[in-house]
Amino acid sequence: MGKRLIIIGGGAAGPSVAAEARRRDPSLDINVLEAGEFVSYIS
């Protein structure tokens, strides 16, 4: 099993951290958890 990263919070910082983590290690299994209705994202 590979490495997993769980990010709590889908505001501006959450997806930014996910994108940086993906650049540093493309094999990561990344999950972003957000309690609210909307998640911020970068296109």
PDB file of N, CA, C and O in Angstrom:
ATOM      1  N   MET A   1       0.848  -1.175   0.000  1.00  0.00           N
ATOM      2  CA  MET A   1       0.000   0.000   0.000  1.00  0.00           C
ATOM      3  C   MET A   1       0.893   1.238   0.000  1.00  0.00           C
ATOM      4  O   MET A   1       1.881   1.294   0.732  1.00  0.00           O
ATOM      5  N   GLY A   2       0.546   2.230  -0.822  1.00  0.00           N
ATOM      6  CA  GLY A   2       1.305   3.470  -0.919  1.00  0.00           C
ATOM      7  C   GLY A   2       0.980   4.428   0.209  1.00  0.00           C
ATOM      8  O   GLY A   2       0.175   4.126   1.090  1.00  0.00           O
ATOM      9  N   LYS A   3       1.603   5.558   0.171  1.00  0.00           N
ATOM     10  CA  LYS A   3       1.381   6.588   1.187  1.00  0.00           C
ATOM     11  C   LYS A   3       0.058   7.297   0.942  1.00  0.00           C
ATOM     12  O   LYS A   3      -0.345   7.510  -0.202  1.00  0.00           O
ATOM     13  N   ARG A   4      -0.614   7.662   2.040  1.00  0.00           N
ATOM     14  CA  ARG A   4      -1.889   8.363   1.965  1.00  0.00           C
ATOM     15  C   ARG A   4      -1.767   9.709   2.654  1.00  0.00           C
ATOM     16  O   ARG A   4      -1.088   9.835   3.673  1.00  0.00           O
ATOM     17  N   LEU A   5      -2.424  10.709   2.099  1.00  0.00           N
ATOM     18  CA  LEU A   5      -2.474  12.038   2.689  1.00  0.00           C
ATOM     19  C   LEU A   5      -3.939  12.439   2.797  1.00  0.00           C
ATOM     20  O   LEU A   5      -4.669  12.442   1.806  1.00  0.00           O
ATOM     21  N   ILE A   6      -4.356  12.776   4.004  1.00  0.00           N
ATOM     22  CA  ILE A   6      -5.725  13.239   4.231  1.00  0.00           C
ATOM     23  C   ILE A   6      -5.638  14.704   4.647  1.00  0.00           C
ATOM     24  O   ILE A   6      -4.963  15.043   5.619  1.00  0.00           O
ATOM     25  N   ILE A   7      -6.325  15.566   3.904  1.00  0.00           N
ATOM     26  CA  ILE A   7      -6.322  16.999   4.171  1.00  0.00           C
ATOM     27  C   ILE A   7      -7.694  17.370   4.711  1.00  0.00           C
ATOM     28  O   ILE A   7      -8.718  17.097   4.085  1.00  0.00           O
ATOM     29  N   ILE A   8      -7.699  17.997   5.880  1.00  0.00           N
ATOM     30  CA  ILE A   8      -8.953  18.415   6.505  1.00  0.00           C
ATOM     31  C   ILE A   8      -9.200  19.871   6.123  1.00  0.00           C
ATOM     32  O   ILE A   8      -8.421  20.754   6.482  1.00  0.00           O
ATOM     33  N   GLY A   9     -10.277  20.115   5.401  1.00  0.00           N
ATOM     34  CA  GLY A   9     -10.641  21.474   5.007  1.00  0.00           C
ATOM     35  C   GLY A   9     -10.510  21.685   3.512  1.00  0.00           C
ATOM     36  O   GLY A   9      -9.457  21.435   2.927  1.00  0.00           O
ATOM     37  N   GLY A  10     -11.579  22.144   2.904  1.00  0.00           N
ATOM     38  CA  GLY A  10     -11.596  22.351   1.469  1.00  0.00           C
ATOM     39  C   GLY A  10     -11.609  23.812   1.074  1.00  0.00           C
ATOM     40  O   GLY A  10     -11.994  24.151  -0.045  1.00  0.00           O
ATOM     41  N   GLY A  11     -11.189  24.683   1.985  1.00  0.00           N
ATOM     42  CA  GLY A  11     -11.081  26.105   1.639  1.00  0.00           C
ATOM     43  C   GLY A  11      -9.919  26.311   0.678  1.00  0.00           C
ATOM     44  O   GLY A  11      -9.488  25.366   0.018  1.00  0.00           O
ATOM     45  N   ALA A  12      -9.417  27.511   0.592  1.00  0.00           N
ATOM     46  CA  ALA A  12      -8.346  27.812  -0.358  1.00  0.00           C
ATOM     47  C   ALA A  12      -7.074  27.028  -0.070  1.00  0.00           C
ATOM     48  O   ALA A  12      -6.382  26.620  -1.003  1.00  0.00           O
ATOM     49  N   ALA A  13      -6.752  26.808   1.199  1.00  0.00           N
ATOM     50  CA  ALA A  13      -5.492  26.146   1.551  1.00  0.00           C
ATOM     51  C   ALA A  13      -5.513  24.644   1.258  1.00  0.00           C
ATOM     52  O   ALA A  13      -4.499  24.093   0.829  1.00  0.00           O
ATOM     53  N   GLY A  14      -6.631  23.980   1.479  1.00  0.00           N
ATOM     54  CA  GLY A  14      -6.698  22.526   1.298  1.00  0.00           C
ATOM     55  C   GLY A  14      -6.297  22.060  -0.093  1.00  0.00           C
ATOM     56  O   GLY A  14      -5.374  21.256  -0.219  1.00  0.00           O
ATOM     57  N   PRO A  15      -6.960  22.538  -1.142  1.00  0.00           N
ATOM     58  CA  PRO A  15      -6.589  22.135  -2.492  1.00  0.00           C
ATOM     59  C   PRO A  15      -5.182  22.590  -2.889  1.00  0.00           C
ATOM     60  O   PRO A  15      -4.520  21.922  -3.684  1.00  0.00           O
ATOM     61  N   SER A  16      -4.722  23.714  -2.345  1.00  0.00           N
ATOM     62  CA  SER A  16      -3.356  24.167  -2.632  1.00  0.00           C
ATOM     63  C   SER A  16      -2.339  23.184  -2.066  1.00  0.00           C
ATOM     64  O   SER A  16      -1.345  22.861  -2.716  1.00  0.00           O
ATOM     65  N   VAL A  17      -2.595  22.715  -0.853  1.00  0.00           N
ATOM     66  CA  VAL A  17      -1.715  21.720  -0.243  1.00  0.00           C
ATOM     67  C   VAL A  17      -1.766  20.419  -1.040  1.00  0.00           C
ATOM     68  O   VAL A  17      -0.733  19.785  -1.260  1.00  0.00           O
ATOM     69  N   ALA A  18      -2.948  20.023  -1.467  1.00  0.00           N
ATOM     70  CA  ALA A  18      -3.082  18.799  -2.268  1.00  0.00           C
ATOM     71  C   ALA A  18      -2.298  18.898  -3.571  1.00  0.00           C
ATOM     72  O   ALA A  18      -1.637  17.939  -3.967  1.00  0.00           O
ATOM     73  N   ALA A  19      -2.364  20.044  -4.238  1.00  0.00           N
ATOM     74  CA  ALA A  19      -1.649  20.234  -5.503  1.00  0.00           C
ATOM     75  C   ALA A  19      -0.136  20.178  -5.285  1.00  0.00           C
ATOM     76  O   ALA A  19       0.583  19.561  -6.070  1.00  0.00           O
ATOM     77  N   GLU A  20       0.344  20.818  -4.227  1.00  0.00           N
ATOM     78  CA  GLU A  20       1.782  20.805  -3.938  1.00  0.00           C
ATOM     79  C   GLU A  20       2.247  19.392  -3.572  1.00  0.00           C
ATOM     80  O   GLU A  20       3.312  18.952  -4.005  1.00  0.00           O
ATOM     81  N   ALA A  21       1.447  18.693  -2.778  1.00  0.00           N
ATOM     82  CA  ALA A  21       1.800  17.321  -2.409  1.00  0.00           C
ATOM     83  C   ALA A  21       1.855  16.425  -3.646  1.00  0.00           C
ATOM     84  O   ALA A  21       2.733  15.569  -3.751  1.00  0.00           O
ATOM     85  N   ARG A  22       0.930  16.615  -4.575  1.00  0.00           N
ATOM     86  CA  ARG A  22       0.911  15.819  -5.818  1.00  0.00           C
ATOM     87  C   ARG A  22       2.154  16.102  -6.655  1.00  0.00           C
ATOM     88  O   ARG A  22       2.732  15.185  -7.238  1.00  0.00           O
ATOM     89  N   ARG A  23       2.570  17.372  -6.718  1.00  0.00           N
ATOM     90  CA  ARG A  23       3.794  17.709  -7.464  1.00  0.00           C
ATOM     91  C   ARG A  23       5.023  17.043  -6.840  1.00  0.00           C
ATOM     92  O   ARG A  23       5.913  16.568  -7.546  1.00  0.00           O
ATOM     93  N   ARG A  24       5.056  17.018  -5.508  1.00  0.00           N
ATOM     94  CA  ARG A  24       6.217  16.436  -4.822  1.00  0.00           C
ATOM     95  C   ARG A  24       6.241  14.914  -4.861  1.00  0.00           C
ATOM     96  O   ARG A  24       7.312  14.311  -4.919  1.00  0.00           O
ATOM     97  N   ASP A  25       5.064  14.289  -4.829  1.00  0.00           N
ATOM     98  CA  ASP A  25       4.991  12.826  -4.838  1.00  0.00           C
ATOM     99  C   ASP A  25       3.742  12.388  -5.607  1.00  0.00           C
ATOM    100  O   ASP A  25       2.664  12.269  -5.025  1.00  0.00           O
ATOM    101  N   PRO A  26       3.886  12.149  -6.912  1.00  0.00           N
ATOM    102  CA  PRO A  26       2.728  11.774  -7.735  1.00  0.00           C
ATOM    103  C   PRO A  26       2.053  10.457  -7.328  1.00  0.00           C
ATOM    104  O   PRO A  26       0.927  10.194  -7.751  1.00  0.00           O
ATOM    105  N   SER A  27       2.710   9.640  -6.528  1.00  0.00           N
ATOM    106  CA  SER A  27       2.127   8.350  -6.155  1.00  0.00           C
ATOM    107  C   SER A  27       1.227   8.431  -4.916  1.00  0.00           C
ATOM    108  O   SER A  27       0.618   7.429  -4.540  1.00  0.00           O
ATOM    109  N   LEU A  28       1.131   9.600  -4.277  1.00  0.00           N
ATOM    110  CA  LEU A  28       0.298   9.740  -3.079  1.00  0.00           C
ATOM    111  C   LEU A  28      -1.178   9.495  -3.374  1.00  0.00           C
ATOM    112  O   LEU A  28      -1.684   9.843  -4.441  1.00  0.00           O
ATOM    113  N   ASP A  29      -1.852   8.890  -2.404  1.00  0.00           N
ATOM    114  CA  ASP A  29      -3.312   8.782  -2.425  1.00  0.00           C
ATOM    115  C   ASP A  29      -3.819   9.957  -1.587  1.00  0.00           C
ATOM    116  O   ASP A  29      -3.682   9.941  -0.364  1.00  0.00           O
ATOM    117  N   ILE A  30      -4.406  10.981  -2.230  1.00  0.00           N
ATOM    118  CA  ILE A  30      -4.779  12.216  -1.553  1.00  0.00           C
ATOM    119  C   ILE A  30      -6.297  12.310  -1.427  1.00  0.00           C
ATOM    120  O   ILE A  30      -7.029  12.121  -2.398  1.00  0.00           O
ATOM    121  N   ASN A  31      -6.757  12.608  -0.200  1.00  0.00           N
ATOM    122  CA  ASN A  31      -8.176  12.827   0.065  1.00  0.00           C
ATOM    123  C   ASN A  31      -8.337  14.172   0.760  1.00  0.00           C
ATOM    124  O   ASN A  31      -7.596  14.488   1.690  1.00  0.00           O
ATOM    125  N   VAL A  32      -9.307  14.962   0.306  1.00  0.00           N
ATOM    126  CA  VAL A  32      -9.617  16.241   0.937  1.00  0.00           C
ATOM    127  C   VAL A  32     -11.005  16.113   1.553  1.00  0.00           C
ATOM    128  O   VAL A  32     -11.973  15.800   0.860  1.00  0.00           O
ATOM    129  N   LEU A  33     -11.097  16.354   2.849  1.00  0.00           N
ATOM    130  CA  LEU A  33     -12.377  16.260   3.554  1.00  0.00           C
ATOM    131  C   LEU A  33     -12.889  17.660   3.867  1.00  0.00           C
ATOM    132  O   LEU A  33     -12.160  18.492   4.407  1.00  0.00           O
ATOM    133  N   GLU A  34     -14.137  17.907   3.524  1.00  0.00           N
ATOM    134  CA  GLU A  34     -14.758  19.211   3.760  1.00  0.00           C
ATOM    135  C   GLU A  34     -16.177  18.982   4.269  1.00  0.00           C
ATOM    136  O   GLU A  34     -16.951  18.254   3.648  1.00  0.00           O
ATOM    137  N   ALA A  35     -16.517  19.594   5.388  1.00  0.00           N
ATOM    138  CA  ALA A  35     -17.841  19.429   5.982  1.00  0.00           C
ATOM    139  C   ALA A  35     -18.900  20.279   5.284  1.00  0.00           C
ATOM    140  O   ALA A  35     -20.084  19.944   5.314  1.00  0.00           O
ATOM    141  N   GLY A  36     -18.483  21.367   4.663  1.00  0.00           N
ATOM    142  CA  GLY A  36     -19.426  22.277   4.017  1.00  0.00           C
ATOM    143  C   GLY A  36     -19.877  21.787   2.653  1.00  0.00           C
ATOM    144  O   GLY A  36     -19.498  20.707   2.199  1.00  0.00           O
ATOM    145  N   GLU A  37     -20.682  22.595   2.025  1.00  0.00           N
ATOM    146  CA  GLU A  37     -21.271  22.239   0.733  1.00  0.00           C
ATOM    147  C   GLU A  37     -20.309  22.443  -0.435  1.00  0.00           C
ATOM    148  O   GLU A  37     -20.404  21.746  -1.445  1.00  0.00           O
ATOM    149  N   PHE A  38     -19.377  23.402  -0.304  1.00  0.00           N
ATOM    150  CA  PHE A  38     -18.515  23.753  -1.417  1.00  0.00           C
ATOM    151  C   PHE A  38     -17.046  23.509  -1.096  1.00  0.00           C
ATOM    152  O   PHE A  38     -16.614  23.651   0.048  1.00  0.00           O
ATOM    153  N   VAL A  39     -16.290  23.139  -2.122  1.00  0.00           N
ATOM    154  CA  VAL A  39     -14.847  22.964  -2.019  1.00  0.00           C
ATOM    155  C   VAL A  39     -14.199  23.882  -3.012  1.00  0.00           C
ATOM    156  O   VAL A  39     -14.603  23.924  -4.174  1.00  0.00           O
ATOM    157  N   SER A  40     -13.198  24.623  -2.581  1.00  0.00           N
ATOM    158  CA  SER A  40     -12.435  25.501  -3.473  1.00  0.00           C
ATOM    159  C   SER A  40     -11.520  24.641  -4.330  1.00  0.00           C
ATOM    160  O   SER A  40     -11.074  23.581  -3.891  1.00  0.00           O
ATOM    161  N   TYR A  41     -11.236  25.089  -5.554  1.00  0.00           N
ATOM    162  CA  TYR A  41     -10.308  24.349  -6.402  1.00  0.00           C
ATOM    163  C   TYR A  41      -9.585  25.294  -7.327  1.00  0.00           C
ATOM    164  O   TYR A  41     -10.009  26.428  -7.550  1.00  0.00           O
ATOM    165  N   ILE A  42      -8.484  24.804  -7.859  1.00  0.00           N
ATOM    166  CA  ILE A  42      -7.667  25.568  -8.813  1.00  0.00           C
ATOM    167  C   ILE A  42      -7.748  24.848 -10.141  1.00  0.00           C
ATOM    168  O   ILE A  42      -7.544  23.636 -10.205  1.00  0.00           O
ATOM    169  N   SER A  43      -8.042  25.576 -11.196  1.00  0.00           N
ATOM    170  CA  SER A  43      -8.111  24.919 -12.513  1.00  0.00           C
ATOM    171  C   SER A  43      -6.917  25.272 -13.355  1.00  0.00           C
ATOM    172  O   SER A  43      -6.805  24.812 -14.491  1.00  0.00           O
TER     173      SER A  43
END
